[in-house]
Amino acid sequence: MLATLVDAPFDDADWLFETKWDGYRAIAAVQNHTVQLYSRNEKDFGKDYPAVVAAVENIAHNVVLDGEIIVLDSKKNSHFQSLQNYKTTGKGNLVYMVFDLLHLNGVELQQLTLLERKSLLKDVVTQLKDKRVQYSGHVLKKGKEFFEKARHQQWEGMIAKKTDSLYEEGRRSASWLKIKVTNEQEAIICGFTAPRGSRKKLGALVLGLYDDKQLKYIGNCGGGLNEVTLDMLYKKLQPLVQQASPFGRKIKTDMPITWVKPKLVCQVKFSEWTGDGILRMPVFLGLREDKPPADVHPETPKTVQTMATATTTVEKDRVITLNSKKVNLTNQQKIYWPQEKITKGQLVDYYLSVAQYILPHLKDRPMSLHRFPNGIDKPSFYQKDLDLEQAPAWIKSVALHAASARRDVDYLLCNNEATLAYMVNLGCIEINPWLSRTSKLDNPDYVVMDLDPENIDFKYVVEAALHIKAFLDPYKITTFCKTSGSTGLHIYIPTGGKHSYDTGRLFAEYIARHVNKQLPKSTSVTRAKSARNKKVYLDFLQNSRGQTVASPYSVRPRPGATVSMPLQWKEVNEKLKISDFDMFNSLERINEIGDIWRDIQSAKNDLRRFIQDVEQSAVT
């Protein structure tokens, strides 16, 4: 579980605050007094820190611990450079500072709250009575005061954690935050300049990091390099020397550069970032043997207010004001995902955090409410007819004839955050809008292809999607792809509301049958499940008035709280998995790469050539 960088300390009754220890993050697994000590990327730390292994071996229980390997000074402070010195000299007060307990005597504890886990952890460490393994304490509520202590004692920073947070393995979470006192950054060594003056072997390190999967130059670092460090770095860099620059652009420098493969990661401290993304006054602190280069990215602090939205304390009931409307939220502690212990309140918080991205796909579209009042493993029901007597007066709706009900029903319209929160409070885990708007109810804005696998590997879904794109690309038809969040993929073809549902359905059927002829062994256009076993069903029948499809960014009522996530076409490949996207990482993805579907409403496709083919095939 990883912490998200934020810009300021805060006070909150539902958070605790810990020291940000400056060392190597390490997991210790103890089974019958045998210890495995390793980093997040599974580098073995046992040989480097046998003293820690020897101490942890004496723990009386079978446990998995999460903590930091550090060197403490006389003031009980840790500095990364001291840990580097320990590796070469063996001198210093080496400590394994533990702050979480993941397993205890065969019982997984990730689903306990943080305070419950820390209480058990404190007992384990207290029983050990070995100062080489210490419990990382905390304070409650008073984050600002604790941060001032961190600043005064010159710590690296502090960590803020929600007291009721569960342990999310391998995930950067909004429930753990870090606030830095000093500016530090991980960087990839991409080369070194020639030495000058009295310096030997190398002058400065040429640094970079990955920004949107591209290696970006962030400056040179000559500070913090003594003779011992220079010699160590020079020896490690020699096997990595290469002729070509790893950067995509020319780097200007006063001295010749020797390029190296971008394999080594280091830690630097610096005064600030320049306007063009260069480190000002960087100082080398040491190598990061626990970090792979691919994980080195720029860390931009998020605002505390933004993160608070994603981690709002889940009260049993609460009232919030959105769009000048008061929304009553009830039973916020009710568990909606039993296995993951995800609550109704967390679902509400997710939708509010992505409201600006999901609402454009809902505006002015009748909504079919799929309600799960008691969570994903309990009975659900569909509701089209909104009970206007029970709904708030500010709720908007549209009266439409429903053939299934043989009468007019009041469909909810979700045009703002308040209505979105109201829907989710009704138990709507997923958000299902019509394909058309109230202004043109018979003319959908898109044609949708629903690729639904039936007992067949997901790679065949990807294959079918790519065939659809390859078929339409020569006609300059713009297509958008997203995960369904369930088992398959959805392909949207914008039509701008120019064509009827019947025309759109014929168009979709034409595409489906074409791809089915290309991939007869792995796809089917037959609706009956018995006829499409071990095949991908190319569903074109969704293109009918009143049919709905899960909205982009909608959570689905499935294990893992997966999300229907818009994709770049380059992401539609053999590595894609439905489980890649859930309600805990979706906002971070949007913040990193933007709203991929922001232009879908304005996209225009000329379907005339296809329509001619569809009409002709319908006649024949």
C-alpha positions as CSV (number, residue, x, y, z in Angstrom):
1,M,0.0,0.0,0.0
2,L,1.5,3.3,-1.1
3,A,0.8,6.9,0.1
4,T,-0.3,9.8,-2.1
5,L,1.6,13.0,-1.9
6,V,-0.4,16.1,-0.8
7,D,0.5,19.7,-0.4
8,A,-0.3,20.5,3.3
9,P,-0.9,19.1,6.7
10,F,-4.4,19.0,8.2
11,D,-6.3,18.2,11.4
12,D,-9.0,15.5,11.3
13,A,-10.5,13.3,14.0
14,D,-10.6,10.3,11.7
15,W,-6.9,10.3,10.7
16,L,-3.7,9.4,12.5
17,F,-0.3,10.8,11.8
18,E,3.1,9.0,11.7
19,T,6.7,9.9,11.1
20,K,7.8,9.5,7.4
21,W,10.8,7.3,7.9
22,D,13.7,7.8,5.5
23,G,15.0,4.4,4.4
24,Y,14.1,1.3,2.5
25,R,10.5,0.1,2.6
26,A,10.6,-3.6,3.4
27,I,8.3,-6.5,4.0
28,A,9.3,-9.2,6.5
29,A,7.6,-12.6,6.3
30,V,8.2,-14.8,9.4
31,Q,7.3,-18.5,9.2
32,N,8.5,-20.7,12.1
33,H,11.4,-18.3,12.9
34,T,12.5,-18.3,9.2
35,V,12.6,-14.8,7.7
36,Q,12.2,-13.4,4.2
37,L,13.1,-9.7,4.1
38,Y,12.4,-8.1,0.7
39,S,11.5,-4.8,-1.0
40,R,8.2,-3.9,-2.8
41,N,9.8,-5.1,-6.1
42,E,10.9,-8.3,-4.3
43,K,14.6,-7.5,-4.0
44,D,16.1,-9.7,-1.3
45,F,17.3,-7.5,1.7
46,G,18.3,-10.4,3.8
47,K,22.0,-10.4,2.7
48,D,22.3,-6.7,3.1
49,Y,20.8,-6.4,6.5
50,P,21.4,-9.7,8.4
51,A,21.0,-7.8,11.7
52,V,17.4,-7.1,10.9
53,V,16.8,-10.7,9.9
54,A,18.4,-11.9,13.1
55,A,16.1,-9.7,15.2
56,V,12.9,-10.5,13.3
57,E,13.7,-14.3,13.6
58,N,12.9,-14.0,17.3
59,I,9.3,-13.0,16.8
60,A,7.2,-15.6,18.5
61,H,4.4,-15.6,15.9
62,N,4.1,-16.3,12.2
63,V,3.6,-12.8,10.8
64,V,4.0,-10.6,7.7
65,L,5.2,-7.1,8.7
66,D,5.3,-3.9,6.7
67,G,7.9,-1.3,7.7
68,E,11.1,0.7,6.8
69,I,14.7,-0.3,7.3
70,I,16.4,2.9,8.6
71,V,19.4,4.1,10.6
72,L,18.5,6.2,13.6
73,D,20.7,9.0,14.9
74,S,21.0,10.2,18.5
75,K,17.9,12.3,18.2
76,K,15.9,9.3,16.9
77,N,15.8,10.8,13.4
78,S,16.4,8.9,10.2
79,H,18.3,10.0,7.0
80,F,18.6,8.0,3.8
81,Q,22.2,9.0,3.5
82,S,23.0,7.4,6.9
83,L,21.5,4.1,5.6
84,Q,23.8,4.4,2.5
85,N,26.8,4.9,4.8
86,Y,25.8,1.8,6.9
87,K,26.0,-0.4,3.8
88,T,29.7,0.6,3.3
89,T,30.8,1.0,6.9
90,G,28.5,-1.2,8.9
91,K,28.3,1.7,11.4
92,G,25.0,3.1,12.7
93,N,21.9,2.2,14.7
94,L,20.1,0.0,12.2
95,V,16.4,-0.4,13.0
96,Y,13.5,-2.1,11.3
97,M,10.6,0.4,12.0
98,V,7.3,-1.5,11.5
99,F,4.0,0.3,11.0
100,D,1.6,-2.4,9.7
101,L,0.7,-6.1,10.3
102,L,-0.7,-8.0,7.3
103,H,-0.8,-11.6,8.6
104,L,-0.8,-13.1,12.1
105,N,-0.6,-16.8,12.6
106,G,-2.3,-17.7,9.4
107,V,-5.0,-15.1,9.6
108,E,-5.1,-12.3,6.9
109,L,-5.6,-8.9,8.5
110,Q,-5.9,-6.7,5.5
111,Q,-9.6,-6.3,6.0
112,L,-9.2,-5.1,9.6
113,T,-9.1,-1.3,10.1
114,L,-5.7,0.3,10.5
115,L,-6.2,1.0,14.2
116,E,-7.1,-2.7,14.8
117,R,-4.0,-3.8,12.8
118,K,-1.7,-1.4,14.7
119,S,-3.0,-2.6,18.1
120,L,-2.1,-6.2,17.2
121,L,1.2,-5.0,15.8
122,K,2.2,-3.2,19.0
123,D,1.6,-6.4,21.0
124,V,3.8,-8.4,18.6
125,V,6.7,-5.9,18.8
126,T,6.4,-5.4,22.6
127,Q,6.7,-9.1,23.1
128,L,9.9,-9.2,21.1
129,K,11.9,-6.8,23.3
130,D,14.6,-6.2,20.7
131,K,15.5,-2.5,19.9
132,R,16.4,-3.5,16.3
133,V,12.7,-3.9,15.6
134,Q,10.6,-1.0,16.8
135,Y,6.9,0.0,16.5
136,S,6.2,3.2,14.6
137,G,3.9,5.2,16.9
138,H,1.3,7.8,15.9
139,V,-0.8,10.7,17.1
140,L,-4.5,11.1,16.5
141,K,-6.3,14.1,15.0
142,K,-3.6,16.8,15.3
143,G,-1.8,16.7,12.0
144,K,-0.7,20.3,11.8
145,E,0.9,20.2,15.2
146,F,2.7,16.9,14.3
147,F,3.9,18.5,11.1
148,E,5.5,21.4,13.0
149,K,7.3,18.8,15.1
150,A,8.5,17.1,11.8
151,R,9.7,20.5,10.5
152,H,11.5,21.4,13.7
153,Q,13.3,18.1,14.0
154,Q,14.0,18.1,10.2
155,W,12.3,14.8,9.4
156,E,11.7,14.0,5.7
157,G,8.0,14.5,6.4
158,M,4.9,12.8,7.9
159,I,2.4,10.2,6.8
160,A,-1.4,10.7,7.4
161,K,-3.6,7.6,7.4
162,K,-7.3,7.1,7.8
163,T,-7.9,5.2,11.1
164,D,-10.5,2.9,9.5
165,S,-8.5,2.3,6.3
166,L,-8.1,-1.3,5.0
167,Y,-4.8,-2.5,3.6
168,E,-4.8,-2.2,-0.2
169,E,-1.7,-4.3,-1.3
170,G,0.3,-2.7,-4.1
171,R,-2.0,0.2,-4.5
172,R,-1.4,4.0,-4.1
173,S,-4.3,5.0,-1.9
174,A,-6.1,8.1,-1.0
175,S,-6.4,6.7,2.5
176,W,-2.7,7.1,3.1
177,L,-1.2,10.5,2.4
178,K,2.3,11.9,2.7
179,I,3.3,15.5,3.4
180,K,7.0,16.3,2.9
181,V,9.2,18.7,4.9
182,T,12.1,18.4,2.5
183,N,11.9,18.2,-1.3
184,E,13.2,14.8,-2.4
185,Q,12.7,12.9,-5.6
186,E,13.6,9.5,-7.0
187,A,15.5,9.8,-10.3
188,I,16.9,7.5,-12.9
189,I,20.6,7.8,-13.8
190,C,20.8,8.2,-17.5
191,G,24.4,9.2,-17.9
192,F,27.3,11.1,-16.4
193,T,29.4,14.1,-17.4
194,A,33.2,14.1,-17.7
195,P,35.0,15.3,-14.5
196,R,36.8,18.5,-14.2
197,G,39.1,20.1,-11.7
198,S,40.1,17.8,-8.9
199,R,37.1,15.5,-9.3
200,K,37.8,12.0,-10.6
201,K,36.0,9.4,-12.7
202,L,32.8,11.4,-13.3
203,G,31.5,15.0,-12.9
204,A,27.7,15.0,-12.5
205,L,24.9,12.5,-12.9
206,V,22.5,13.1,-15.7
207,L,19.0,12.4,-14.3
208,G,15.6,11.6,-15.8
209,L,12.3,10.1,-14.9
210,Y,9.3,8.7,-16.7
211,D,6.5,11.1,-17.6
212,D,3.6,9.6,-19.5
213,K,5.9,6.6,-20.4
214,Q,8.5,8.9,-21.9
215,L,11.9,9.3,-20.3
216,K,12.3,13.0,-19.5
217,Y,15.5,14.9,-18.6
218,I,15.3,16.6,-15.2
219,G,18.8,17.9,-14.8
220,N,22.4,17.1,-13.6
221,C,23.4,16.3,-10.1
222,G,26.9,16.9,-8.8
223,G,26.2,17.6,-5.2
224,G,26.6,15.0,-2.5
225,L,29.3,13.0,-4.4
226,N,32.3,12.3,-2.3
227,E,35.3,10.1,-3.4
228,V,33.8,6.9,-2.1
229,T,30.5,7.6,-3.7
230,L,32.1,8.6,-7.0
231,D,34.1,5.3,-7.1
232,M,31.0,3.2,-6.2
233,L,28.9,4.9,-8.9
234,Y,31.6,4.7,-11.5
235,K,32.0,1.0,-11.1
236,K,28.2,0.4,-11.2
237,L,27.8,2.5,-14.3
238,Q,30.5,1.1,-16.4
239,P,28.6,-2.1,-17.4
240,L,25.7,0.1,-18.4
241,V,27.5,2.4,-20.8
242,Q,25.9,2.8,-24.2
243,Q,26.5,5.1,-27.3
244,A,23.0,6.4,-27.7
245,S,21.2,8.9,-25.5
246,P,18.1,7.3,-23.8
247,F,16.2,10.6,-24.1
248,G,14.1,11.6,-27.1
249,R,15.7,15.0,-27.4
250,K,19.2,16.5,-27.4
251,I,20.5,17.4,-23.9
252,K,22.6,20.6,-23.6
253,T,25.5,20.5,-21.1
254,D,28.9,22.1,-20.6
255,M,30.8,18.8,-20.5
256,P,30.7,15.7,-22.6
257,I,28.2,13.1,-21.5
258,T,28.7,9.3,-21.3
259,W,25.3,7.7,-21.7
260,V,24.2,4.7,-19.8
261,K,21.2,2.3,-19.9
262,P,18.5,3.8,-17.5
263,K,18.7,1.0,-15.0
264,L,19.9,2.6,-11.7
265,V,17.6,4.7,-9.5
266,C,18.8,7.2,-7.0
267,Q,17.4,9.6,-4.4
268,V,18.1,13.3,-4.5
269,K,17.0,16.3,-2.4
270,F,16.6,19.6,-4.1
271,S,15.4,23.2,-3.5
272,E,12.6,23.4,-6.1
273,W,11.4,22.5,-9.6
274,T,12.1,25.1,-12.3
275,G,9.3,26.2,-14.6
276,D,10.6,23.9,-17.3
277,G,10.7,20.8,-15.0
278,I,14.4,20.9,-14.0
279,L,15.7,20.1,-10.5
280,R,17.3,23.2,-8.9
281,M,20.3,22.4,-6.7
282,P,19.9,18.6,-6.5
283,V,22.1,16.7,-4.0
284,F,22.7,13.0,-4.3
285,L,21.5,11.0,-1.3
286,G,22.0,7.4,-2.4
287,L,20.9,4.6,-4.7
288,R,17.4,3.2,-4.5
289,E,17.8,-0.5,-4.8
290,D,14.2,-1.0,-3.9
291,K,12.7,0.9,-6.8
292,P,12.5,-0.3,-10.5
293,P,13.1,2.6,-13.0
294,A,9.6,2.1,-14.5
295,D,8.1,3.2,-11.2
296,V,10.0,6.5,-11.1
297,H,7.6,9.4,-12.0
298,P,7.3,13.0,-11.1
299,E,5.5,13.5,-7.8
300,T,3.1,16.4,-7.9
301,P,1.3,17.1,-4.6
302,K,-2.5,16.8,-4.8
303,T,-4.5,19.3,-2.7
304,V,-5.7,18.1,0.7
305,Q,-9.2,19.2,-0.2
306,T,-9.3,17.0,-3.3
307,M,-8.0,13.9,-1.4
308,A,-10.5,14.6,1.4
309,T,-13.3,14.3,-1.1
310,A,-12.1,10.8,-2.0
311,T,-11.7,9.7,1.6
312,T,-14.6,11.4,3.4
313,T,-15.3,9.8,6.7
314,V,-18.2,7.4,6.3
315,E,-20.8,8.2,8.9
316,K,-24.0,6.2,9.3
317,D,-26.1,9.1,7.9
318,R,-25.0,12.5,6.6
319,V,-26.4,15.4,4.8
320,I,-24.4,17.1,2.1
321,T,-25.1,20.2,0.0
322,L,-24.5,20.0,-3.8
323,N,-25.7,22.4,-6.4
324,S,-27.4,24.3,-3.6
325,K,-29.5,21.2,-2.9
326,K,-29.4,19.2,0.4
327,V,-29.0,15.5,-0.2
328,N,-29.7,13.0,2.6
329,L,-27.3,10.1,2.5
330,T,-28.4,7.1,4.6
331,N,-26.7,3.9,5.9
332,Q,-23.3,5.0,4.7
333,Q,-21.6,2.3,6.7
334,K,-23.5,-0.5,5.0
335,I,-21.2,-3.0,3.4
336,Y,-21.9,-3.2,-0.4
337,W,-18.9,-5.5,-1.3
338,P,-18.6,-8.1,1.5
339,Q,-15.2,-9.5,0.4
340,E,-13.5,-6.2,0.0
341,K,-15.4,-4.5,2.9
342,I,-16.4,-1.6,0.6
343,T,-19.2,0.6,2.0
344,K,-22.1,2.5,0.5
345,G,-20.4,5.7,1.7
346,Q,-17.2,4.9,-0.2
347,L,-19.3,4.3,-3.4
348,V,-21.0,7.8,-2.9
349,D,-17.5,9.4,-2.4
350,Y,-16.2,7.7,-5.6
351,Y,-19.1,9.0,-7.8
352,L,-18.7,12.5,-6.4
353,S,-15.0,12.5,-7.1
354,V,-15.6,11.6,-10.8
355,A,-18.8,13.6,-11.2
356,Q,-17.3,16.2,-13.6
357,Y,-16.3,13.3,-15.9
358,I,-19.4,11.1,-15.7
359,L,-22.1,13.7,-15.8
360,P,-21.6,14.7,-19.5
361,H,-22.5,11.1,-20.4
362,L,-25.7,11.3,-18.3
363,K,-27.1,14.8,-19.0
364,D,-30.6,14.8,-20.4
365,R,-30.7,11.0,-20.8
366,P,-33.5,8.9,-19.1
367,M,-32.0,6.7,-16.5
368,S,-32.9,3.1,-15.7
369,L,-32.2,2.5,-12.0
370,H,-30.6,-0.8,-11.1
371,R,-30.8,-0.8,-7.3
372,F,-28.8,-3.0,-4.9
373,P,-30.1,-1.9,-1.5
374,N,-28.1,-4.5,0.4
375,G,-25.0,-4.9,-1.7
376,I,-23.8,-6.9,-4.6
377,D,-24.5,-10.4,-3.2
378,K,-28.1,-9.7,-2.2
379,P,-31.2,-9.4,-4.5
380,S,-31.3,-6.3,-6.8
381,F,-34.2,-4.8,-8.8
382,Y,-34.7,-2.5,-11.8
383,Q,-36.8,0.7,-11.4
384,K,-37.8,2.9,-14.3
385,D,-40.7,4.7,-12.8
386,L,-39.5,7.2,-10.2
387,D,-41.7,7.7,-7.2
388,L,-42.0,11.5,-7.4
389,E,-43.9,11.7,-4.1
390,Q,-40.9,10.3,-2.3
391,A,-38.2,12.0,-4.4
392,P,-36.9,15.5,-3.4
393,A,-38.7,18.4,-5.2
394,W,-35.6,19.4,-7.1
395,I,-35.3,16.0,-8.9
396,K,-35.8,16.3,-12.6
397,S,-37.7,13.6,-14.6
398,V,-39.3,13.0,-17.9
399,A,-42.6,11.1,-18.5
400,L,-42.3,8.5,-21.3
401,H,-44.4,5.6,-22.4
402,A,-42.9,2.3,-21.4
403,A,-44.0,-0.6,-23.5
404,S,-43.2,-3.1,-20.8
405,A,-45.4,-1.3,-18.3
406,R,-48.0,-0.3,-20.9
407,R,-48.2,3.1,-19.5
408,D,-46.3,6.3,-19.0
409,V,-43.5,6.2,-16.4
410,D,-41.4,9.0,-14.9
411,Y,-37.7,8.4,-15.8
412,L,-35.1,10.1,-13.7
413,L,-32.8,12.6,-15.3
414,C,-29.3,13.0,-13.8
415,N,-27.9,16.4,-14.8
416,N,-25.9,17.4,-11.7
417,E,-24.0,16.1,-8.7
418,A,-26.9,16.3,-6.3
419,T,-29.0,13.9,-8.5
420,L,-26.0,11.6,-8.9
421,A,-25.6,11.3,-5.1
422,Y,-29.3,10.8,-4.7
423,M,-29.2,7.9,-7.2
424,V,-26.3,6.2,-5.5
425,N,-28.0,6.6,-2.2
426,L,-30.9,4.6,-3.6
427,G,-28.5,1.8,-4.1
428,C,-27.6,2.4,-7.7
429,I,-24.1,0.8,-7.9
430,E,-24.0,1.1,-11.7
431,I,-25.3,4.1,-13.7
432,N,-27.3,3.1,-16.8
433,P,-28.3,5.9,-19.2
434,W,-30.2,5.7,-22.5
435,L,-28.2,6.2,-25.7
436,S,-30.5,9.1,-26.7
437,R,-31.4,12.4,-25.0
438,T,-34.8,13.9,-24.3
439,S,-34.4,16.3,-27.2
440,K,-34.2,13.4,-29.7
441,L,-35.5,10.3,-27.9
442,D,-35.7,8.3,-31.2
443,N,-32.2,9.2,-32.4
444,P,-29.3,7.8,-30.3
445,D,-26.0,9.7,-30.1
446,Y,-24.0,6.5,-30.6
447,V,-24.2,3.1,-32.0
448,V,-22.9,0.6,-29.4
449,M,-21.2,-2.8,-29.9
450,D,-21.2,-4.9,-26.8
451,L,-18.6,-7.6,-26.9
452,D,-19.6,-10.1,-24.3
453,P,-17.5,-13.3,-23.7
454,E,-19.1,-16.5,-22.8
455,N,-16.6,-19.0,-21.2
456,I,-13.8,-17.8,-23.4
457,D,-10.5,-16.0,-22.7
458,F,-10.6,-12.2,-22.7
459,K,-7.9,-12.1,-25.4
460,Y,-10.6,-13.1,-27.9
461,V,-12.7,-10.0,-26.9
462,V,-9.6,-7.9,-27.6
463,E,-9.2,-9.6,-30.9
464,A,-12.8,-8.9,-31.9
465,A,-12.6,-5.2,-30.9
466,L,-9.5,-4.7,-33.0
467,H,-11.2,-6.3,-36.0
468,I,-14.0,-3.9,-35.6
469,K,-11.6,-1.0,-35.5
470,A,-9.7,-2.3,-38.5
471,F,-12.9,-2.7,-40.4
472,L,-14.1,0.9,-39.7
473,D,-10.8,2.8,-39.9
474,P,-10.5,2.8,-43.7
475,Y,-13.9,4.6,-43.8
476,K,-12.6,7.2,-41.3
477,I,-15.2,6.1,-38.8
478,T,-14.1,7.4,-35.3
479,T,-14.6,4.7,-32.6
480,F,-14.3,4.8,-28.8
481,C,-13.6,1.8,-26.7
482,K,-14.1,1.2,-22.9
483,T,-14.1,-1.8,-20.6
484,S,-17.6,-2.9,-19.7
485,G,-16.4,-3.2,-16.1
486,S,-18.0,-6.6,-16.1
487,T,-16.5,-9.1,-18.6
488,G,-16.2,-7.5,-22.0
489,L,-15.7,-4.4,-24.0
490,H,-18.0,-1.6,-25.3
491,I,-17.3,0.1,-28.6
492,Y,-19.1,3.4,-29.2
493,I,-19.5,4.9,-32.7
494,P,-20.8,8.5,-32.4
495,T,-23.6,9.4,-34.8
496,G,-24.5,12.8,-33.5
497,G,-28.2,11.9,-33.2
498,K,-28.6,11.9,-37.0
499,H,-30.0,8.4,-37.4
500,S,-32.8,6.4,-35.8
501,Y,-32.4,3.5,-33.5
502,D,-33.5,1.1,-36.3
503,T,-30.8,2.5,-38.6
504,G,-28.2,2.3,-35.9
505,R,-29.1,-1.3,-35.1
506,L,-28.9,-2.3,-38.7
507,F,-25.5,-0.6,-38.9
508,A,-24.3,-2.5,-35.8
509,E,-25.6,-5.8,-37.1
510,Y,-23.8,-5.3,-40.4
511,I,-20.5,-4.8,-38.5
512,A,-21.2,-7.7,-36.2
513,R,-21.9,-10.1,-39.1
514,H,-18.9,-8.9,-41.0
515,V,-16.6,-9.6,-38.0
516,N,-18.3,-12.9,-37.3
517,K,-17.4,-14.1,-40.8
518,Q,-13.8,-13.1,-40.1
519,L,-13.7,-14.8,-36.7
520,P,-16.3,-17.6,-36.9
521,K,-14.5,-19.8,-34.3
522,S,-14.4,-17.2,-31.6
523,T,-17.4,-15.0,-32.1
524,S,-21.2,-15.3,-32.4
525,V,-24.1,-13.1,-33.3
526,T,-26.7,-15.5,-31.8
527,R,-28.3,-14.2,-28.7
528,A,-29.1,-17.6,-27.1
529,K,-26.4,-18.5,-24.6
530,S,-26.4,-22.2,-25.6
531,A,-25.4,-21.2,-29.1
532,R,-22.5,-18.9,-28.1
533,N,-20.7,-20.9,-25.4
534,K,-17.0,-20.4,-25.6
535,K,-17.5,-17.5,-28.0
536,V,-17.6,-13.7,-27.9
537,Y,-21.2,-12.5,-28.4
538,L,-21.2,-9.5,-30.7
539,D,-24.3,-7.9,-29.3
540,F,-25.9,-5.3,-31.6
541,L,-29.4,-5.5,-30.1
542,Q,-28.5,-2.9,-27.4
543,N,-29.3,-0.3,-30.1
544,S,-33.0,0.0,-29.3
545,R,-35.0,2.7,-27.7
546,G,-35.1,2.2,-23.9
547,Q,-32.1,-0.1,-23.8
548,T,-29.2,1.1,-21.6
549,V,-25.5,0.5,-21.3
550,A,-23.3,1.1,-18.3
551,S,-21.9,4.7,-18.5
552,P,-18.2,5.5,-18.8
553,Y,-16.7,5.6,-15.3
554,S,-19.6,3.6,-13.9
555,V,-18.8,1.1,-11.1
556,R,-20.2,-2.4,-11.7
557,P,-21.7,-4.6,-9.1
558,R,-18.9,-7.2,-9.3
559,P,-16.1,-8.3,-7.0
560,G,-13.3,-5.8,-6.9
561,A,-15.7,-2.8,-7.5
562,T,-14.5,-2.7,-11.1
563,V,-15.2,0.4,-13.3
564,S,-16.2,0.8,-16.9
565,M,-13.1,2.6,-18.0
566,P,-12.5,4.6,-21.3
567,L,-9.4,3.3,-23.1
568,Q,-6.9,4.5,-25.6
569,W,-6.9,2.2,-28.5
570,K,-3.3,1.4,-27.9
571,E,-4.3,0.0,-24.5
572,V,-6.6,-2.6,-26.2
573,N,-4.0,-5.4,-26.3
574,E,-3.1,-8.7,-24.8
575,K,-2.1,-7.0,-21.5
576,L,-5.6,-5.5,-20.9
577,K,-7.6,-6.8,-17.9
578,I,-11.0,-5.8,-16.6
579,S,-9.6,-5.8,-13.1
580,D,-7.1,-3.1,-14.1
581,F,-9.6,-0.4,-13.2
582,D,-11.6,0.0,-10.0
583,M,-13.2,2.7,-7.9
584,F,-9.9,3.2,-6.0
585,N,-7.6,3.9,-8.9
586,S,-9.9,5.4,-11.5
587,L,-9.6,9.1,-10.3
588,E,-5.8,8.7,-10.2
589,R,-5.8,7.4,-13.8
590,I,-8.0,10.3,-15.0
591,N,-5.7,12.8,-13.2
592,E,-2.7,11.2,-14.9
593,I,-3.9,10.8,-18.5
594,G,-7.0,13.0,-18.7
595,D,-10.6,12.3,-19.7
596,I,-10.1,10.2,-22.8
597,W,-13.7,10.5,-23.9
598,R,-14.1,14.2,-23.4
599,D,-14.5,14.7,-27.2
600,I,-17.1,11.9,-27.8
601,Q,-20.0,14.3,-27.7
602,S,-18.6,16.4,-30.5
603,A,-17.3,13.6,-32.7
604,K,-19.0,13.2,-36.0
605,N,-19.1,10.2,-38.3
606,D,-20.5,10.0,-41.9
607,L,-22.2,6.7,-42.0
608,R,-23.8,7.1,-45.4
609,R,-21.6,4.6,-47.2
610,F,-22.2,2.0,-44.5
611,I,-26.0,2.7,-44.5
612,Q,-26.1,1.9,-48.2
613,D,-24.4,-1.4,-47.6
614,V,-26.7,-2.1,-44.6
615,E,-29.9,-1.3,-46.5
616,Q,-28.8,-3.4,-49.5
617,S,-28.0,-6.4,-47.3
618,A,-31.4,-6.1,-45.6
619,V,-33.1,-6.3,-49.0
620,T,-31.1,-9.3,-50.1
